[in-house]
C-alpha cells in the first residue's frame, strides 16, 4: 500500500482536496481529506487522444510544408520517410518518444499507426516496458485488426473505407477517421461511416456539429498541429457543446507529444475553462478508448501524476487546476504511476 499526499484533483470535476490518495495493487483504494504538509499536486495521468508515433523518424522534417506536402498519403514527406526507415530505426525512435511521453505524464495514447500489421507490431515492440500503453488504430487491409485495437482511416476523400468499417463492426472494434482537417468536404462522408472517433474537425460547421451530436461521436482535437500546418483552428467551444472532446498532440514530427504544451495552447487560445481542458487531456481520451483511468476516485486504476507544487515554476500559484493546465511543464513532474 502507498499513500500520495498533497492537493488532489478529485473526480470528474477535478475538485482540489487537501489530503491523500491510497493506492494498493495498482488501484485507487481511497481518496481521503486530511491535514498534510505536502506541497505536491496529484492529478490523473494523461491520455493522448491522437498521435502518429511513427513520425518519430522525421522530427522537424516537415517545418514549412503544407498539409499535403507533410502528411498526405501516399507520397508526402512523412510517408517517404516511413518507407525509408528500417524496422530497428523505427522501433527505437518510437520507443524514445514513448519514454518522453511517460516522463511528461502520459500513460496511454491513441495512435494512428501506418504500415499495416507490420507497423502495429513494431509499435507493440516499441511500447514494451515504456510505461505507455498505445491503443493502436491500424491501417491498410482489414486484417490489421488481428494485431491492432481498431482501425484508423486517413480520410473519407482518400478512400471509401467501407470494408474496413464493416470489419470493425464485425469484430466489435472501434473505427476512427480524420475529418475536416484541410476543409469540410470529407466530414459528411466520414460521418456516413458511423465512426467511433473523429479527428480534427477544424472546419466543422453547424450541420456537421448537429450530426456529431445526433450520432454521439467523440472528437479528438490537435490545435498545435493544426497551427503548424496552417489549416485553421478547431471550433473547440462548439464541439464541447455538442459532444465529448479529447486532446491529442498528432504528428511527432511536428510537435513533441507533451500534453502540458497542448493543454496550455488550448486553454490560452480557445474559449474553454481549465477544467474542460484537463478533462480533454485525461478522462475524455480514456472514455474514447475504454480505459479505466483519467479520473481520481476509489476503484479506478491508479494512473497518476505527482507534480511538485513548490517548484520554482508552480510555487505561489493560487488555483491548482489552472496552474496544472496553463503553467505546469514536464520539469514539474516528480512521479508518474500506473
C-alpha positions, 0 to 999 in steps of 0.5 A: 500500500502507498499513500500520495499526499498533497492537493488532489484533483478529485473526480470528474470535476477535478475538485482540489482536496487537501489530503491523500490518495491510497493506492494498493495493487495498482488501484485507487483504494481511497481518496481521503481529506486530511491535514498534510504538509505536502506541497505536491499536486496529484492529478490523473495521468494523461491520455493522448487522444491522437498521435502518429508515433511513427513520425518519430523518424522525421522530427522537424522534417516537415517545418514549412510544408503544407498539409499535403506536402507533410502528411498526405498519403501516399507520397508526402514527406512523412510517408517517404520517410516511413518507407525509408526507415528500417524496422530497428530505426523505427522501433527505437525512435518510437520507443524514445518518444514513448519514454518522453511521453511517460516522463511528461505524464502520459500513460496511454495514447491513441495512435494512428499507426501506418504500415499495416500489421507490420507497423502495429507490431513494431509499435507493440515492440516499441511500447514494451516496458515504456510505461505507455500503453498505445491503443493502436488504430491500424491501417491498410487491409482489414486484417490489421485488426488481428494485431491492432485495437481498431482501425484508423482511416486517413480520410473519407476523400482518400478512400471509401473505407467501407470494408474496413468499417464493416470489419470493425463492426464485425469484430466489435472494434472501434473505427476512427477517421480524420475529418475536416482537417484541410476543409469540410468536404470529407466530414459528411462522408466520414460521418456516413461511416458511423465512426467511433472517433473523429479527428480534427474537425477544424472546419466543422460547421453547424450541420456537421456539429448537429450530426456529431451530436445526433450520432454521439461521436467523440472528437479528438482535437490537435490545435498545435498541429493544426497551427503548424500546418496552417489549416485553421483552428478547431471550433473547440467551444462548439464541439464541447457543446455538442459532444465529448472532446479529447486532446491529442498532440498528432504528428511527432514530427511536428510537435513533441507529444507533451500534453502540458504544451497542448493543454496550455495552447488550448486553454490560452487560445480557445474559449474553454475553462481549465477544467474542460481542458484537463478533462480533454487531456485525461478522462475524455481520451480514456472514455474514447478508448475504454480505459479505466483511468483519467479520473481520481476516485476509489476503484479506478486504476491508479494512473497518476501524476505527482507534480511538485507544487513548490517548484520554482515554476508552480510555487505561489500559484493560487488555483491548482487546476489552472496552474496544472493546465496553463503553467505546469511543464514536464520539469514539474513532474516528480512521479508518474504511476500506473 
